[in-house]
Amino acid sequence: MRASDYYKLASQKTMTCCELKSRITQSAHAQNSPSRSTVPPVSGKSSVARLVARTLGYLYLDSGAMYRALALKGLQRGVPVDDETQLAKLANETHIELRSPTPEQEKAGIKNRVFLDGTEVTEEIRTPEVAQAASRLATIAPVRAVLVAEQQRAGAGGGVVMEGRDNWPLLFFLMPS
């Protein structure tokens, strides 16, 4: 299924969430993927992912926010962005949680509320300095391994559409055995 197909399905006013889920499930089975459906990296994938999440009533997660949160913590602690060992250790010691935005935050264009070790850092992660550090962190294999594992944990229970550099938009849902 192409990204435009997901967008068309999600935007059809007459299609129920159950029907959309059924269509996506069929696509996942066709791709030999029992627990996820992927949308190829194309223009508009974030919009499609958000629309699908909203249509299905699923949580939308921008996994890039996880890298920005870890980058913020590293900057706050003075960890050099080229110290892969310290950054991997920091990733292992860090708890990052993404939640749905409040209605006010959503109107402002915020995709997720971001909590770093229990403290909300939604606004703090949106600086150029943090974005630059996050881009560097994303190139470090041990850091990516930790954050990808966290992303998989977040999607394990189903009901999540996740979008970001480690995973094209992914739709996690519980599939019958």
Buried (B, 14 or more C-beta within 10 A) or exposed (E): BEBEBBBEBBEEEEBEBEEBBEBBBEBBEEEEEEBBBBBEEEEEBBBBBBBBBBBBEBBBBBBBBBBBBBBBBBBEEEBEBEEBEBBBBBBEEBEBBBEBBEEEBBEEEBBBBBBBEEEEBBEBBBBEEBBEBBBBBBEBEBBBEBBBEBBBEBBEEBBBBBBBBBBBBBBBBEBEE
